């Protein structure tokens, strides 16, 4: 159980009724999820929601909730936060960005990119129940050896930690992909990073997204 973090009361009606598509961007550790979100957010004019960075930003707010989140992050990282708290953080960002996004001249986005979340079936169920169902799930696919190589190349040289991250993906994220398999778009993550958005965009266009 993660450390206690106080909850905020949120009215998520605007998110539920926004009518925008939601893409979950999933893949193993080191697969390039955030890299693809940066590119796709521009190409597709979508709001990029990065729960890890949002949690880190919350941890720097000098208020009780910020201190509580910081304590959890220091002991176990953002994924150690309780699922309702992570969804709170995501919901707050979605609400804010619906009002304050400036990714195109009109200031009107064409959807949401949820980066590296959900990380379990329980998180998926919580997100869908409180916010919106995923329209499509982009699975950036790489084999275990390639994922480890990517992590090492990024400077993550703790082999045991890398193995644990990979195991967590296989045990908890793969079941999400299986549960919502009818929504999954699988793309080859071994390609050059600038080619992958084109592959994703081609697939999305087939679904008029």
C-alpha positions in Angstrom: 0.0 0.0 0.0 1.4 3.4 -0.9 1.6 6.2 1.6 -1.4 8.3 2.3 -2.2 11.1 -0.2 -5.2 13.3 0.4 -7.7 13.3 -2.4 -9.3 16.2 -4.2 -13.0 16.4 -5.1 -13.2 16.7 -8.9 -16.1 17.4 -11.2 -15.0 15.4 -14.3 -18.2 16.1 -16.3 -16.4 18.3 -18.8 -14.0 15.4 -19.5 -16.7 12.8 -19.8 -18.7 15.0 -22.1 -15.9 16.4 -24.2 -16.4 13.9 -27.0 -12.7 13.7 -27.8 -10.9 10.4 -28.6 -8.5 9.0 -26.0 -5.4 7.1 -27.0 -3.5 5.1 -24.4 0.2 4.9 -25.4 1.6 1.7 -24.0 4.9 -0.2 -24.4 7.6 -1.8 -22.4 10.2 0.2 -20.4 12.5 2.1 -22.9 10.1 1.5 -25.9 9.9 5.2 -26.6 6.4 6.1 -25.4 7.1 9.7 -24.5 9.2 10.2 -27.7 6.2 9.2 -29.8 3.8 11.3 -27.7 5.9 14.4 -28.4 5.6 13.8 -32.1 2.0 12.6 -32.2 0.8 15.5 -30.1 2.0 17.8 -32.9 0.9 15.7 -35.8 -2.5 14.8 -34.4 -3.0 18.1 -32.5 -3.8 16.2 -29.3 -3.2 16.9 -25.6 -0.3 14.9 -24.2 -0.8 13.7 -20.7 2.3 12.4 -19.0 1.3 11.0 -15.5 4.9 10.6 -14.4 5.9 14.2 -15.1 2.6 15.4 -13.6 3.2 13.5 -10.4 6.7 14.9 -10.1 5.3 18.4 -10.6 2.7 17.8 -7.9 5.5 16.6 -5.6 7.1 20.0 -5.8 4.1 22.0 -4.7 4.7 23.2 -1.1 1.4 21.9 0.3 0.4 18.8 2.3 -0.7 16.9 -0.7 2.6 17.8 -2.5 4.6 16.6 0.4 2.6 13.4 0.6 3.2 12.7 -3.1 6.8 13.5 -2.8 7.2 11.0 0.0 5.7 8.2 -2.1 7.8 9.1 -5.1 11.0 9.0 -3.1 10.2 5.6 -1.8 8.8 3.9 -4.9 8.4 6.2 -7.8 5.1 7.5 -9.4 3.8 4.0 -10.1 3.7 3.5 -6.3 0.9 6.0 -5.9 -2.5 4.6 -5.3 -4.5 4.2 -8.5 -7.3 6.7 -7.5 -4.6 9.3 -6.7 -2.9 8.8 -10.1 -6.3 9.1 -11.9 -7.0 12.3 -9.8 -3.7 13.8 -11.2 -4.6 12.8 -14.7 -8.1 14.1 -14.4 -6.9 17.5 -13.1 -4.5 17.8 -16.1 -7.2 16.8 -18.6 -9.6 19.4 -17.1 -7.0 22.1 -17.2 -5.9 21.3 -20.7 -9.4 21.4 -22.1 -9.5 25.0 -21.1 -5.8 26.0 -21.6 -4.4 24.0 -24.5 -2.7 26.0 -27.2 -1.4 23.4 -29.6 -3.1 24.9 -32.7 -4.4 28.4 -33.6 -7.9 27.6 -32.6 -6.9 26.3 -29.2 -9.1 23.3 -29.6 -7.5 19.8 -29.3 -8.4 16.7 -31.3 -8.0 14.3 -28.4 -5.9 13.0 -25.6 -2.6 11.0 -25.6 -2.2 9.2 -22.2 1.5 8.4 -21.9 2.5 5.1 -20.3 -0.8 4.6 -18.5 -2.7 2.5 -17.4 -0.1 0.2 -15.9 -2.6 -2.4 -14.8 -6.1 -3.7 -15.4 -7.2 -2.0 -12.2 -5.9 1.3 -13.4 -7.6 0.9 -16.7 -10.9 0.2 -15.1 -10.6 3.2 -12.8 -9.7 5.5 -15.7 -12.6 4.3 -17.8 -15.1 4.4 -14.9 -14.2 8.0 -13.9 -13.2 9.6 -17.1 -13.4 8.2 -20.6 -13.0 4.8 -22.4 -9.9 4.4 -24.5 -10.7 4.9 -28.2 -7.6 3.1 -29.3 -4.5 1.7 -27.5 -1.2 2.2 -29.3 1.2 -0.7 -28.3 4.8 0.2 -29.2 6.1 -3.4 -29.5 9.7 -4.4 -28.7 11.2 -7.7 -27.6 12.7 -8.1 -24.1 16.3 -8.0 -25.3 15.7 -4.8 -27.3 14.0 -3.2 -24.3 16.9 -4.0 -22.1 19.3 -2.6 -24.7 17.3 0.6 -24.9 17.3 1.1 -21.1 21.0 0.5 -21.0 21.6 3.0 -23.8 19.6 5.6 -21.9 22.0 5.2 -19.0 19.9 2.8 -16.8 22.7 0.4 -16.0 21.1 -1.3 -13.0 20.4 -4.7 -14.6 18.2 -5.9 -11.7 16.1 -2.8 -11.8 15.7 -3.1 -15.6 14.7 -6.7 -15.2 12.1 -5.7 -12.6 10.7 -3.0 -14.8 10.4 -5.5 -17.7 8.7 -8.1 -15.4 6.2 -5.5 -14.2 5.3 -4.7 -17.8 4.8 -8.3 -18.7 2.8 -9.1 -15.6 0.6 -6.0 -15.4 0.5 -4.1 -18.7 0.2 -7.1 -21.0 -3.1 -8.0 -19.4 -4.4 -4.5 -20.2 -3.5 -5.1 -23.8 -5.3 -8.5 -23.7 -8.4 -7.2 -21.9 -8.9 -4.4 -24.5 -7.4 -6.3 -27.5 -10.1 -5.1 -29.8 -8.8 -1.6 -29.4 -5.1 -2.3 -29.7 -3.0 -1.0 -32.6 0.4 -2.7 -32.5 3.3 -0.9 -34.1 6.9 -2.0 -34.5 9.0 -0.1 -32.0 12.3 -1.3 -33.5 12.0 1.2 -36.4 13.7 4.6 -36.3 11.8 6.9 -33.9 10.7 9.3 -36.6 9.2 6.6 -38.7 6.9 5.2 -35.9 4.5 8.2 -35.8 3.9 7.8 -39.5 3.0 4.1 -38.9 0.7 5.1 -36.0 -0.9 7.9 -38.1 -1.6 5.5 -41.0 -3.3 3.1 -38.6 -5.3 5.9 -36.9 -6.5 7.2 -40.3 -8.0 3.8 -41.1 -10.2 4.4 -38.0 -10.9 8.1 -39.0 -8.7 9.4 -36.1 
